[in-house]
Amino acid sequence: MEIKQEHKALLKKLGLVEEDFERFDGRFVRYEYDEKRGVRLYDPYYMTSYNEYIDADGWSAWSDENDTFMSSILKGSLRGKDPSGKV
């Protein structure tokens, strides 16, 4: 699937890396662009390095929403633990 350079920049802001773009097949991994809302990722099987919430329909939040729900929860759950996972 072809990805425009300006869209790659927005997708990278979502946390994707250059290697992720090779996974865009137009079927199981793809994206949509909206002039006002930015981009959103379709990746229902988490095949990319995107680590935020993906809804049951397979779509992420739009990039202009700056969604950090999942990383915020995970960050909070690791407070007070040492690297071995012990409390």
Beta strands, then each sheet from edge to edge (+ up, - down):
strand 1: 30-34
strand 2: 38-42
sheet 1: 1+ 2-
end
